Each structure stands twice: as structure tokens, then as C-alpha cells.
Amino acid sequence: MKKLIAMISMLLVTVALSATAFAAGSLSGKVTKIESDKVTVTVEGTLPAWAKKGATVSAAGGSPKVVSVQGNEVTLRFSKAKAAKLKVDSPVTLTESDGDDMQGC
């Protein structure tokens, strides 16, 4: 019985820590401006440390590069085709990229 309680406790702690780690790695925002391949996103709340100029993030099914950060606005460089699919005022979730994106054909 003690083993069962200990196992359930460890499972709950693991789930709680995983949820916290995932939540810290993403942020939500709204597209405010689209200029060719540059998309400006206004984010809610404060920006995490990984959202800095030159960083690669995951957003809208792609891996754009952060061009600039000013206050709570993040400007991303998408491919022109991906930027053309986005619409102003559409919601976007930015996630820290781990750099393990597929390469090639």
C-alpha cells in the first residue's frame, strides 16, 4: 500500500513539473502588422529570456527568426509564403525552438 501511494505521489509531482516547464516555454500573442516576410506580433504579458533578437522560435507551423524586440512587440522573419498565409489580428503562439527542425526535402 505504501508503494502504491509513493508511486501515485511521484506521478502527480512529475505531471505538475512537466506542465510548469511547458507553460514557461511558450507565449501567446496577436499578429499586428505584416510587411512582406516580416510579421509583428504583440504578446500578452512579459517576454521570456529566450525571446531575443537573433533567436529562432516556433510559430504558426514554421521556424521564424526574431528580427527585433521592442517592448511587448516581437518582429519575426517568416518565408514569404508563410507570411502571406497569416492575417492581421490572428492569434499566434510562440514557442522556444530547440533547434532540432527537419532539414532537407
Gaussian input, Z-matrix of N, CA and C with variables (Angstrom, degrees):
# hf/3-21g

backbone

0 1
 N
 C     1     B1
 C     2     B2     1     A1
 N     3     B3     2     A2     1     D1
 C     4     B4     3     A3     2     D2
 C     5     B5     4     A4     3     D3
 N     6     B6     5     A5     4     D4
 C     7     B7     6     A6     5     D5
 C     8     B8     7     A7     6     D6
 N     9     B9     8     A8     7     D7
 C    10    B10     9     A9     8     D8
 C    11    B11    10    A10     9     D9
 N    12    B12    11    A11    10    D10
 C    13    B13    12    A12    11    D11
 C    14    B14    13    A13    12    D12
 N    15    B15    14    A14    13    D13
 C    16    B16    15    A15    14    D14
 C    17    B17    16    A16    15    D15
 N    18    B18    17    A17    16    D16
 C    19    B19    18    A18    17    D17
 C    20    B20    19    A19    18    D18
 N    21    B21    20    A20    19    D19
 C    22    B22    21    A21    20    D20
 C    23    B23    22    A22    21    D21
 N    24    B24    23    A23    22    D22
 C    25    B25    24    A24    23    D23
 C    26    B26    25    A25    24    D24
 N    27    B27    26    A26    25    D25
 C    28    B28    27    A27    26    D26
 C    29    B29    28    A28    27    D27
 N    30    B30    29    A29    28    D28
 C    31    B31    30    A30    29    D29
 C    32    B32    31    A31    30    D30
 N    33    B33    32    A32    31    D31
 C    34    B34    33    A33    32    D32
 C    35    B35    34    A34    33    D33
 N    36    B36    35    A35    34    D34
 C    37    B37    36    A36    35    D35
 C    38    B38    37    A37    36    D36
 N    39    B39    38    A38    37    D37
 C    40    B40    39    A39    38    D38
 C    41    B41    40    A40    39    D39
 N    42    B42    41    A41    40    D40
 C    43    B43    42    A42    41    D41
 C    44    B44    43    A43    42    D42
 N    45    B45    44    A44    43    D43
 C    46    B46    45    A45    44    D44
 C    47    B47    46    A46    45    D45
 N    48    B48    47    A47    46    D46
 C    49    B49    48    A48    47    D47
 C    50    B50    49    A49    48    D48
 N    51    B51    50    A50    49    D49
 C    52    B52    51    A51    50    D50
 C    53    B53    52    A52    51    D51
 N    54    B54    53    A53    52    D52
 C    55    B55    54    A54    53    D53
 C    56    B56    55    A55    54    D54
 N    57    B57    56    A56    55    D55
 C    58    B58    57    A57    56    D56
 C    59    B59    58    A58    57    D57
 N    60    B60    59    A59    58    D58
 C    61    B61    60    A60    59    D59
 C    62    B62    61    A61    60    D60
 N    63    B63    62    A62    61    D61
 C    64    B64    63    A63    62    D62
 C    65    B65    64    A64    63    D63
 N    66    B66    65    A65    64    D64
 C    67    B67    66    A66    65    D65
 C    68    B68    67    A67    66    D66
 N    69    B69    68    A68    67    D67
 C    70    B70    69    A69    68    D68
 C    71    B71    70    A70    69    D69
 N    72    B72    71    A71    70    D70
 C    73    B73    72    A72    71    D71
 C    74    B74    73    A73    72    D72
 N    75    B75    74    A74    73    D73
 C    76    B76    75    A75    74    D74
 C    77    B77    76    A76    75    D75
 N    78    B78    77    A77    76    D76
 C    79    B79    78    A78    77    D77
 C    80    B80    79    A79    78    D78
 N    81    B81    80    A80    79    D79
 C    82    B82    81    A81    80    D80
 C    83    B83    82    A82    81    D81
 N    84    B84    83    A83    82    D82
 C    85    B85    84    A84    83    D83
 C    86    B86    85    A85    84    D84
 N    87    B87    86    A86    85    D85
 C    88    B88    87    A87    86    D86
 C    89    B89    88    A88    87    D87
 N    90    B90    89    A89    88    D88
 C    91    B91    90    A90    89    D89
 C    92    B92    91    A91    90    D90
 N    93    B93    92    A92    91    D91
 C    94    B94    93    A93    92    D92
 C    95    B95    94    A94    93    D93
 N    96    B96    95    A95    94    D94
 C    97    B97    96    A96    95    D95
 C    98    B98    97    A97    96    D96
 N    99    B99    98    A98    97    D97
 C   100   B100    99    A99    98    D98
 C   101   B101   100   A100    99    D99
 N   102   B102   101   A101   100   D100
 C   103   B103   102   A102   101   D101
 C   104   B104   103   A103   102   D102
 N   105   B105   104   A104   103   D103
 C   106   B106   105   A105   104   D104
 C   107   B107   106   A106   105   D105
 N   108   B108   107   A107   106   D106
 C   109   B109   108   A108   107   D107
 C   110   B110   109   A109   108   D108
 N   111   B111   110   A110   109   D109
 C   112   B112   111   A111   110   D110
 C   113   B113   112   A112   111   D111
 N   114   B114   113   A113   112   D112
 C   115   B115   114   A114   113   D113
 C   116   B116   115   A115   114   D114
 N   117   B117   116   A116   115   D115
 C   118   B118   117   A117   116   D116
 C   119   B119   118   A118   117   D117
 N   120   B120   119   A119   118   D118
 C   121   B121   120   A120   119   D119
 C   122   B122   121   A121   120   D120
 N   123   B123   122   A122   121   D121
 C   124   B124   123   A123   122   D122
 C   125   B125   124   A124   123   D123
 N   126   B126   125   A125   124   D124
 C   127   B127   126   A126   125   D125
 C   128   B128   127   A127   126   D126
 N   129   B129   128   A128   127   D127
 C   130   B130   129   A129   128   D128
 C   131   B131   130   A130   129   D129
 N   132   B132   131   A131   130   D130
 C   133   B133   132   A132   131   D131
 C   134   B134   133   A133   132   D132
 N   135   B135   134   A134   133   D133
 C   136   B136   135   A135   134   D134
 C   137   B137   136   A136   135   D135
 N   138   B138   137   A137   136   D136
 C   139   B139   138   A138   137   D137
 C   140   B140   139   A139   138   D138
 N   141   B141   140   A140   139   D139
 C   142   B142   141   A141   140   D140
 C   143   B143   142   A142   141   D141
 N   144   B144   143   A143   142   D142
 C   145   B145   144   A144   143   D143
 C   146   B146   145   A145   144   D144
 N   147   B147   146   A146   145   D145
 C   148   B148   147   A147   146   D146
 C   149   B149   148   A148   147   D147
 N   150   B150   149   A149   148   D148
 C   151   B151   150   A150   149   D149
 C   152   B152   151   A151   150   D150
 N   153   B153   152   A152   151   D151
 C   154   B154   153   A153   152   D152
 C   155   B155   154   A154   153   D153
 N   156   B156   155   A155   154   D154
 C   157   B157   156   A156   155   D155
 C   158   B158   157   A157   156   D156
 N   159   B159   158   A158   157   D157
 C   160   B160   159   A159   158   D158
 C   161   B161   160   A160   159   D159
 N   162   B162   161   A161   160   D160
 C   163   B163   162   A162   161   D161
 C   164   B164   163   A163   162   D162
 N   165   B165   164   A164   163   D163
 C   166   B166   165   A165   164   D164
 C   167   B167   166   A166   165   D165
 N   168   B168   167   A167   166   D166
 C   169   B169   168   A168   167   D167
 C   170   B170   169   A169   168   D168
 N   171   B171   170   A170   169   D169
 C   172   B172   171   A171   170   D170
 C   173   B173   172   A172   171   D171
 N   174   B174   173   A173   172   D172
 C   175   B175   174   A174   173   D173
 C   176   B176   175   A175   174   D174
 N   177   B177   176   A176   175   D175
 C   178   B178   177   A177   176   D176
 C   179   B179   178   A178   177   D177
 N   180   B180   179   A179   178   D178
 C   181   B181   180   A180   179   D179
 C   182   B182   181   A181   180   D180
 N   183   B183   182   A182   181   D181
 C   184   B184   183   A183   182   D182
 C   185   B185   184   A184   183   D183
 N   186   B186   185   A185   184   D184
 C   187   B187   186   A186   185   D185
 C   188   B188   187   A187   186   D186
 N   189   B189   188   A188   187   D187
 C   190   B190   189   A189   188   D188
 C   191   B191   190   A190   189   D189
 N   192   B192   191   A191   190   D190
 C   193   B193   192   A192   191   D191
 C   194   B194   193   A193   192   D192
 N   195   B195   194   A194   193   D193
 C   196   B196   195   A195   194   D194
 C   197   B197   196   A196   195   D195
 N   198   B198   197   A197   196   D196
 C   199   B199   198   A198   197   D197
 C   200   B200   199   A199   198   D198
 N   201   B201   200   A200   199   D199
 C   202   B202   201   A201   200   D200
 C   203   B203   202   A202   201   D201
 N   204   B204   203   A203   202   D202
 C   205   B205   204   A204   203   D203
 C   206   B206   205   A205   204   D204
 N   207   B207   206   A206   205   D205
 C   208   B208   207   A207   206   D206
 C   209   B209   208   A208   207   D207
 N   210   B210   209   A209   208   D208
 C   211   B211   210   A210   209   D209
 C   212   B212   211   A211   210   D210
 N   213   B213   212   A212   211   D211
 C   214   B214   213   A213   212   D212
 C   215   B215   214   A214   213   D213
 N   216   B216   215   A215   214   D214
 C   217   B217   216   A216   215   D215
 C   218   B218   217   A217   216   D216
 N   219   B219   218   A218   217   D217
 C   220   B220   219   A219   218   D218
 C   221   B221   220   A220   219   D219
 N   222   B222   221   A221   220   D220
 C   223   B223   222   A222   221   D221
 C   224   B224   223   A223   222   D222
 N   225   B225   224   A224   223   D223
 C   226   B226   225   A225   224   D224
 C   227   B227   226   A226   225   D225
 N   228   B228   227   A227   226   D226
 C   229   B229   228   A228   227   D227
 C   230   B230   229   A229   228   D228
 N   231   B231   230   A230   229   D229
 C   232   B232   231   A231   230   D230
 C   233   B233   232   A232   231   D231
 N   234   B234   233   A233   232   D232
 C   235   B235   234   A234   233   D233
 C   236   B236   235   A235   234   D234
 N   237   B237   236   A236   235   D235
 C   238   B238   237   A237   236   D236
 C   239   B239   238   A238   237   D237
 N   240   B240   239   A239   238   D238
 C   241   B241   240   A240   239   D239
 C   242   B242   241   A241   240   D240
 N   243   B243   242   A242   241   D241
 C   244   B244   243   A243   242   D242
 C   245   B245   244   A244   243   D243
 N   246   B246   245   A245   244   D244
 C   247   B247   246   A246   245   D245
 C   248   B248   247   A247   246   D246
 N   249   B249   248   A248   247   D247
 C   250   B250   249   A249   248   D248
 C   251   B251   250   A250   249   D249
 N   252   B252   251   A251   250   D250
 C   253   B253   252   A252   251   D251
 C   254   B254   253   A253   252   D252
 N   255   B255   254   A254   253   D253
 C   256   B256   255   A255   254   D254
 C   257   B257   256   A256   255   D255
 N   258   B258   257   A257   256   D256
 C   259   B259   258   A258   257   D257
 C   260   B260   259   A259   258   D258
 N   261   B261   260   A260   259   D259
 C   262   B262   261   A261   260   D260
 C   263   B263   262   A262   261   D261
 N   264   B264   263   A263   262   D262
 C   265   B265   264   A264   263   D263
 C   266   B266   265   A265   264   D264
 N   267   B267   266   A266   265   D265
 C   268   B268   267   A267   266   D266
 C   269   B269   268   A268   267   D267
 N   270   B270   269   A269   268   D268
 C   271   B271   270   A270   269   D269
 C   272   B272   271   A271   270   D270
 N   273   B273   272   A272   271   D271
 C   274   B274   273   A273   272   D272
 C   275   B275   274   A274   273   D273
 N   276   B276   275   A275   274   D274
 C   277   B277   276   A276   275   D275
 C   278   B278   277   A277   276   D276
 N   279   B279   278   A278   277   D277
 C   280   B280   279   A279   278   D278
 C   281   B281   280   A280   279   D279
 N   282   B282   281   A281   280   D280
 C   283   B283   282   A282   281   D281
 C   284   B284   283   A283   282   D282
 N   285   B285   284   A284   283   D283
 C   286   B286   285   A285   284   D284
 C   287   B287   286   A286   285   D285
 N   288   B288   287   A287   286   D286
 C   289   B289   288   A288   287   D287
 C   290   B290   289   A289   288   D288
 N   291   B291   290   A290   289   D289
 C   292   B292   291   A291   290   D290
 C   293   B293   292   A292   291   D291
 N   294   B294   293   A293   292   D292
 C   295   B295   294   A294   293   D293
 C   296   B296   295   A295   294   D294
 N   297   B297   296   A296   295   D295
 C   298   B298   297   A297   296   D296
 C   299   B299   298   A298   297   D297
 N   300   B300   299   A299   298   D298
 C   301   B301   300   A300   299   D299
 C   302   B302   301   A301   300   D300
 N   303   B303   302   A302   301   D301
 C   304   B304   303   A303   302   D302
 C   305   B305   304   A304   303   D303
 N   306   B306   305   A305   304   D304
 C   307   B307   306   A306   305   D305
 C   308   B308   307   A307   306   D306
 N   309   B309   308   A308   307   D307
 C   310   B310   309   A309   308   D308
 C   311   B311   310   A310   309   D309
 N   312   B312   311   A311   310   D310
 C   313   B313   312   A312   311   D311
 C   314   B314   313   A313   312   D312

   B1=1.4507
   B2=1.5254
   B3=1.3501
   B4=1.4600
   B5=1.5291
   B6=1.3395
   B7=1.4610
   B8=1.5238
   B9=1.3158
   B10=1.4564
   B11=1.5266
   B12=1.3161
   B13=1.4651
   B14=1.5267
   B15=1.3234
   B16=1.4637
   B17=1.5317
   B18=1.3320
   B19=1.4543
   B20=1.5322
   B21=1.3152
   B22=1.4641
   B23=1.5248
   B24=1.3203
   B25=1.4664
   B26=1.5263
   B27=1.3229
   B28=1.4656
   B29=1.5267
   B30=1.3222
   B31=1.4532
   B32=1.5267
   B33=1.3234
   B34=1.4608
   B35=1.5272
   B36=1.3153
   B37=1.4687
   B38=1.5267
   B39=1.3196
   B40=1.4638
   B41=1.5215
   B42=1.3177
   B43=1.4633
   B44=1.5256
   B45=1.3178
   B46=1.4669
   B47=1.5266
   B48=1.3181
   B49=1.4638
   B50=1.5253
   B51=1.3099
   B52=1.4646
   B53=1.5232
   B54=1.3094
   B55=1.4616
   B56=1.5230
   B57=1.3149
   B58=1.4621
   B59=1.5202
   B60=1.3082
   B61=1.4658
   B62=1.5215
   B63=1.3212
   B64=1.4593
   B65=1.5156
   B66=1.3167
   B67=1.4567
   B68=1.5222
   B69=1.3174
   B70=1.4573
   B71=1.5198
   B72=1.3221
   B73=1.4504
   B74=1.5113
   B75=1.3241
   B76=1.4576
   B77=1.5232
   B78=1.3309
   B79=1.4583
   B80=1.5157
   B81=1.3110
   B82=1.4625
   B83=1.5172
   B84=1.3192
   B85=1.4552
   B86=1.5127
   B87=1.3351
   B88=1.4507
   B89=1.5255
   B90=1.3244
   B91=1.4608
   B92=1.5253
   B93=1.3434
   B94=1.4583
   B95=1.5209
   B96=1.3474
   B97=1.4590
   B98=1.5257
   B99=1.3357
   B100=1.4643
   B101=1.5240
   B102=1.3442
   B103=1.4633
   B104=1.5226
   B105=1.3180
   B106=1.4642
   B107=1.5236
   B108=1.3448
   B109=1.4643
   B110=1.5250
   B111=1.3319
   B112=1.4682
   B113=1.5252
   B114=1.3178
   B115=1.4620
   B116=1.5211
   B117=1.3348
   B118=1.4582
   B119=1.5208
   B120=1.3317
   B121=1.4608
   B122=1.5219
   B123=1.3319
   B124=1.4567
   B125=1.5167
   B126=1.3343
   B127=1.4602
   B128=1.5186
   B129=1.3221
   B130=1.4573
   B131=1.5189
   B132=1.3135
   B133=1.4626
   B134=1.5168
   B135=1.3260
   B136=1.4596
   B137=1.5228
   B138=1.3084
   B139=1.4606
   B140=1.5200
   B141=1.3277
   B142=1.4675
   B143=1.5316
   B144=1.3116
   B145=1.4662
   B146=1.5250
   B147=1.3241
   B148=1.4643
   B149=1.5203
   B150=1.3240
   B151=1.4709
   B152=1.5241
   B153=1.3329
   B154=1.4616
   B155=1.5254
   B156=1.3158
   B157=1.4569
   B158=1.5299
   B159=1.3335
   B160=1.4588
   B161=1.5185
   B162=1.3335
   B163=1.4663
   B164=1.5312
   B165=1.3188
   B166=1.4577
   B167=1.5197
   B168=1.3361
   B169=1.4603
   B170=1.5249
   B171=1.3087
   B172=1.4607
   B173=1.5188
   B174=1.3332
   B175=1.4627
   B176=1.5234
   B177=1.3014
   B178=1.4683
   B179=1.5240
   B180=1.3143
   B181=1.4498
   B182=1.5141
   B183=1.3200
   B184=1.4621
   B185=1.5135
   B186=1.3271
   B187=1.4647
   B188=1.5255
   B189=1.3302
   B190=1.4622
   B191=1.5271
   B192=1.3205
   B193=1.4604
   B194=1.5271
   B195=1.3314
   B196=1.4620
   B197=1.5233
   B198=1.3417
   B199=1.4587
   B200=1.5221
   B201=1.3364
   B202=1.4624
   B203=1.5207
   B204=1.3314
   B205=1.4603
   B206=1.5231
   B207=1.3387
   B208=1.4564
   B209=1.5232
   B210=1.3293
   B211=1.4600
   B212=1.5130
   B213=1.3416
   B214=1.4630
   B215=1.5318
   B216=1.3429
   B217=1.4639
   B218=1.5227
   B219=1.3190
   B220=1.4593
   B221=1.5258
   B222=1.3334
   B223=1.4605
   B224=1.5211
   B225=1.3366
   B226=1.4622
   B227=1.5204
   B228=1.3475
   B229=1.4606
   B230=1.5282
   B231=1.3465
   B232=1.4592
   B233=1.5256
   B234=1.3195
   B235=1.4635
   B236=1.5306
   B237=1.3236
   B238=1.4696
   B239=1.5242
   B240=1.3300
   B241=1.4674
   B242=1.5266
   B243=1.3380
   B244=1.4640
   B245=1.5291
   B246=1.3355
   B247=1.4665
   B248=1.5256
   B249=1.3343
   B250=1.4637
   B251=1.5273
   B252=1.3245
   B253=1.4668
   B254=1.5267
   B255=1.3283
   B256=1.4619
   B257=1.5221
   B258=1.3116
   B259=1.4592
   B260=1.5253
   B261=1.3329
   B262=1.4585
   B263=1.5242
   B264=1.3127
   B265=1.4718
   B266=1.5283
   B267=1.3319
   B268=1.4643
   B269=1.5295
   B270=1.3288
   B271=1.4710
   B272=1.5277
   B273=1.3351
   B274=1.4620
   B275=1.5215
   B276=1.3198
   B277=1.4605
   B278=1.5178
   B279=1.3299
   B280=1.4628
   B281=1.5160
   B282=1.3181
   B283=1.4558
   B284=1.5171
   B285=1.3116
   B286=1.4583
   B287=1.5210
   B288=1.3194
   B289=1.4605
   B290=1.5169
   B291=1.3338
   B292=1.4608
   B293=1.5187
   B294=1.3333
   B295=1.4546
   B296=1.5101
   B297=1.3185
   B298=1.4607
   B299=1.5234
   B300=1.3295
   B301=1.4542
   B302=1.5186
   B303=1.3240
   B304=1.4562
   B305=1.5239
   B306=1.2997
   B307=1.4561
   B308=1.5152
   B309=1.3166
   B310=1.4585
   B311=1.5086
   B312=1.3106
   B313=1.4581
   B314=1.4936
   A1=110.85
   A2=116.72
   A3=119.84
   A4=110.79
   A5=116.29
   A6=119.80
   A7=110.80
   A8=116.60
   A9=121.26
   A10=110.72
   A11=117.34
   A12=121.52
   A13=110.20
   A14=117.64
   A15=121.40
   A16=110.80
   A17=117.18
   A18=120.84
   A19=110.67
   A20=117.19
   A21=120.91
   A22=110.51
   A23=117.20
   A24=121.06
   A25=111.28
   A26=116.79
   A27=120.64
   A28=111.23
   A29=116.82
   A30=120.90
   A31=110.73
   A32=117.24
   A33=121.25
   A34=111.76
   A35=117.34
   A36=121.07
   A37=110.17
   A38=117.41
   A39=121.47
   A40=111.34
   A41=117.20
   A42=121.28
   A43=110.43
   A44=117.80
   A45=121.30
   A46=111.36
   A47=117.48
   A48=120.74
   A49=111.62
   A50=117.60
   A51=120.91
   A52=110.96
   A53=117.14
   A54=121.09
   A55=110.80
   A56=117.68
   A57=121.33
   A58=110.62
   A59=117.55
   A60=121.18
   A61=110.99
   A62=118.05
   A63=120.75
   A64=110.97
   A65=118.04
   A66=121.41
   A67=111.36
   A68=118.10
   A69=121.14
   A70=111.33
   A71=118.32
   A72=121.67
   A73=114.98
   A74=119.78
   A75=120.66
   A76=110.47
   A77=115.04
   A78=120.03
   A79=108.94
   A80=115.46
   A81=121.17
   A82=110.60
   A83=114.87
   A84=120.15
   A85=110.76
   A86=114.63
   A87=121.28
   A88=108.46
   A89=116.86
   A90=121.50
   A91=108.32
   A92=116.83
   A93=120.52
   A94=113.00
   A95=117.79
   A96=119.96
   A97=109.36
   A98=115.89
   A99=121.70
   A100=107.63
   A101=116.42
   A102=122.39
   A103=108.17
   A104=117.06
   A105=122.67
   A106=109.73
   A107=118.10
   A108=120.72
   A109=113.01
   A110=117.93
   A111=121.89
   A112=110.02
   A113=115.33
   A114=121.95
   A115=108.17
   A116=116.52
   A117=121.19
   A118=108.93
   A119=115.41
   A120=122.46
   A121=108.24
   A122=117.07
   A123=121.80
   A124=107.21
   A125=116.08
   A126=120.90
   A127=110.84
   A128=114.47
   A129=122.02
   A130=108.62
   A131=117.42
   A132=120.68
   A133=112.45
   A134=115.17
   A135=120.95
   A136=110.82
   A137=115.32
   A138=120.76
   A139=110.71
   A140=117.95
   A141=120.62
   A142=110.42
   A143=116.61
   A144=122.03
   A145=112.44
   A146=119.00
   A147=121.00
   A148=112.60
   A149=118.70
   A150=121.94
   A151=109.01
   A152=116.47
   A153=121.35
   A154=109.50
   A155=116.42
   A156=122.33
   A157=110.40
   A158=115.76
   A159=121.52
   A160=114.45
   A161=117.52
   A162=120.97
   A163=110.10
   A164=116.19
   A165=121.99
   A166=107.76
   A167=116.35
   A168=121.65
   A169=109.03
   A170=116.29
   A171=121.87
   A172=107.53
   A173=116.05
   A174=120.42
   A175=109.53
   A176=116.59
   A177=123.57
   A178=112.85
   A179=117.27
   A180=121.31
   A181=114.75
   A182=117.46
   A183=121.02
   A184=111.04
   A185=115.62
   A186=121.75
   A187=109.51
   A188=116.78
   A189=119.44
   A190=112.16
   A191=115.08
   A192=122.03
   A193=107.82
   A194=117.02
   A195=121.83
   A196=107.89
   A197=116.58
   A198=122.19
   A199=110.57
   A200=116.72
   A201=120.23
   A202=110.25
   A203=114.00
   A204=121.85
   A205=107.11
   A206=117.17
   A207=121.93
   A208=107.88
   A209=115.80
   A210=120.47
   A211=110.07
   A212=116.20
   A213=119.51
   A214=111.71
   A215=117.10
   A216=121.92
   A217=110.29
   A218=115.64
   A219=122.39
   A220=107.43
   A221=116.74
   A222=121.25
   A223=108.50
   A224=115.56
   A225=122.60
   A226=110.21
   A227=117.07
   A228=121.50
   A229=108.24
   A230=114.45
   A231=122.50
   A232=108.86
   A233=116.82
   A234=119.41
   A235=106.24
   A236=117.11
   A237=119.93
   A238=111.43
   A239=117.04
   A240=120.74
   A241=111.04
   A242=116.93
   A243=120.79
   A244=110.15
   A245=117.41
   A246=121.22
   A247=110.79
   A248=117.32
   A249=120.98
   A250=111.67
   A251=117.74
   A252=121.40
   A253=112.23
   A254=117.57
   A255=120.93
   A256=110.35
   A257=116.35
   A258=122.71
   A259=109.39
   A260=116.12
   A261=121.14
   A262=108.62
   A263=117.12
   A264=126.65
   A265=113.50
   A266=118.33
   A267=119.18
   A268=109.58
   A269=117.78
   A270=120.59
   A271=111.35
   A272=115.47
   A273=121.96
   A274=108.48
   A275=116.86
   A276=121.90
   A277=108.60
   A278=116.27
   A279=122.31
   A280=108.29
   A281=116.00
   A282=121.79
   A283=108.79
   A284=115.73
   A285=120.53
   A286=109.01
   A287=116.68
   A288=121.17
   A289=109.48
   A290=115.45
   A291=119.33
   A292=112.13
   A293=117.62
   A294=121.49
   A295=114.60
   A296=118.81
   A297=122.34
   A298=111.81
   A299=117.37
   A300=120.51
   A301=110.40
   A302=115.53
   A303=121.07
   A304=109.38
   A305=116.60
   A306=122.55
   A307=109.00
   A308=116.97
   A309=120.53
   A310=112.68
   A311=115.85
   A312=122.44
   A313=112.00
   D1=-40.42
   D2=179.80
   D3=-65.36
   D4=-36.35
   D5=178.87
   D6=-64.74
   D7=-40.11
   D8=179.70
   D9=-63.80
   D10=-45.07
   D11=178.71
   D12=-63.61
   D13=-42.27
   D14=179.12
   D15=-64.07
   D16=-40.20
   D17=-179.46
   D18=-67.25
   D19=-42.33
   D20=178.38
   D21=-64.79
   D22=-40.34
   D23=178.26
   D24=-61.97
   D25=-44.32
   D26=179.13
   D27=-64.56
   D28=-37.40
   D29=177.91
   D30=-63.46
   D31=-44.66
   D32=179.27
   D33=-64.00
   D34=-41.07
   D35=178.25
   D36=-64.10
   D37=-42.47
   D38=179.46
   D39=-62.51
   D40=-44.14
   D41=179.01
   D42=-63.75
   D43=-42.95
   D44=-179.95
   D45=-63.31
   D46=-43.31
   D47=179.76
   D48=-68.77
   D49=-36.18
   D50=178.36
   D51=-65.58
   D52=-42.09
   D53=179.14
   D54=-64.24
   D55=-39.45
   D56=178.80
   D57=-66.43
   D58=-43.17
   D59=-179.65
   D60=-64.97
   D61=-39.74
   D62=179.54
   D63=-68.34
   D64=-42.52
   D65=-178.32
   D66=-64.25
   D67=-32.41
   D68=-179.29
   D69=-73.76
   D70=-18.71
   D71=-175.62
   D72=-93.56
   D73=7.13
   D74=179.88
   D75=-142.90
   D76=158.99
   D77=176.08
   D78=-147.46
   D79=153.72
   D80=-176.91
   D81=-107.57
   D82=151.47
   D83=178.69
   D84=-160.72
   D85=-172.89
   D86=-178.37
   D87=-134.22
   D88=137.92
   D89=177.99
   D90=-68.49
   D91=125.66
   D92=-179.38
   D93=-111.09
   D94=-23.84
   D95=-177.62
   D96=-154.69
   D97=140.69
   D98=176.25
   D99=-129.45
   D100=120.24
   D101=177.45
   D102=-128.20
   D103=100.99
   D104=-179.31
   D105=57.83
   D106=-108.71
   D107=-179.69
   D108=-100.94
   D109=2.41
   D110=179.62
   D111=-101.00
   D112=127.65
   D113=-179.18
   D114=-121.43
   D115=125.25
   D116=178.84
   D117=-99.24
   D118=128.52
   D119=-178.98
   D120=-118.50
   D121=128.03
   D122=173.08
   D123=-94.55
   D124=119.93
   D125=-175.25
   D126=-96.50
   D127=157.32
   D128=178.05
   D129=-90.79
   D130=130.38
   D131=177.78
   D132=82.33
   D133=-163.08
   D134=-177.93
   D135=-88.07
   D136=152.96
   D137=-179.97
   D138=-83.92
   D139=137.90
   D140=175.18
   D141=-73.88
   D142=168.00
   D143=-176.87
   D144=-64.01
   D145=-28.72
   D146=-177.35
   D147=-75.10
   D148=-15.04
   D149=179.44
   D150=-87.92
   D151=78.27
   D152=-177.42
   D153=-132.02
   D154=162.97
   D155=-178.84
   D156=-57.18
   D157=132.68
   D158=178.60
   D159=93.01
   D160=-12.74
   D161=-178.99
   D162=-77.06
   D163=150.59
   D164=173.46
   D165=-101.12
   D166=131.09
   D167=-178.95
   D168=-123.44
   D169=170.04
   D170=172.82
   D171=-106.38
   D172=127.09
   D173=-179.74
   D174=-158.50
   D175=138.48
   D176=174.52
   D177=51.49
   D178=38.79
   D179=177.39
   D180=77.25
   D181=12.16
   D182=179.33
   D183=-134.11
   D184=-175.40
   D185=178.64
   D186=-127.36
   D187=73.41
   D188=-178.80
   D189=-74.84
   D190=161.54
   D191=176.90
   D192=-100.95
   D193=140.89
   D194=177.63
   D195=-76.56
   D196=119.26
   D197=-179.38
   D198=-87.92
   D199=-42.93
   D200=178.98
   D201=-155.51
   D202=157.70
   D203=176.65
   D204=-132.78
   D205=121.52
   D206=177.95
   D207=-134.80
   D208=109.11
   D209=-177.62
   D210=63.26
   D211=-120.46
   D212=178.28
   D213=-104.48
   D214=18.68
   D215=176.53
   D216=-106.33
   D217=129.41
   D218=178.71
   D219=-118.38
   D220=125.90
   D221=177.63
   D222=-101.88
   D223=125.84
   D224=-176.22
   D225=-114.87
   D226=146.30
   D227=175.38
   D228=-106.19
   D229=108.22
   D230=176.00
   D231=-96.85
   D232=174.12
   D233=166.82
   D234=-70.78
   D235=155.58
   D236=-177.70
   D237=-61.57
   D238=-36.38
   D239=179.51
   D240=-65.56
   D241=-42.51
   D242=-179.74
   D243=-68.81
   D244=-40.95
   D245=179.54
   D246=-64.50
   D247=-34.77
   D248=179.85
   D249=-66.74
   D250=-26.17
   D251=-179.84
   D252=-78.38
   D253=-22.19
   D254=-178.78
   D255=-79.34
   D256=151.46
   D257=179.33
   D258=-123.12
   D259=147.91
   D260=176.03
   D261=-62.94
   D262=142.28
   D263=-178.23
   D264=73.91
   D265=8.42
   D266=176.06
   D267=-84.75
   D268=144.23
   D269=179.97
   D270=-74.35
   D271=144.66
   D272=-179.99
   D273=-137.98
   D274=139.26
   D275=173.88
   D276=-110.35
   D277=124.01
   D278=177.15
   D279=-98.67
   D280=134.21
   D281=-179.76
   D282=-129.52
   D283=142.43
   D284=176.91
   D285=-61.14
   D286=127.80
   D287=-179.53
   D288=-86.92
   D289=137.67
   D290=179.27
   D291=-90.12
   D292=-2.07
   D293=176.88
   D294=80.05
   D295=6.63
   D296=-178.24
   D297=-101.71
   D298=39.04
   D299=179.80
   D300=-73.74
   D301=152.16
   D302=178.41
   D303=-66.26
   D304=140.74
   D305=178.59
   D306=-120.54
   D307=149.48
   D308=175.83
   D309=98.41
   D310=-162.09
   D311=-172.97
   D312=-74.54

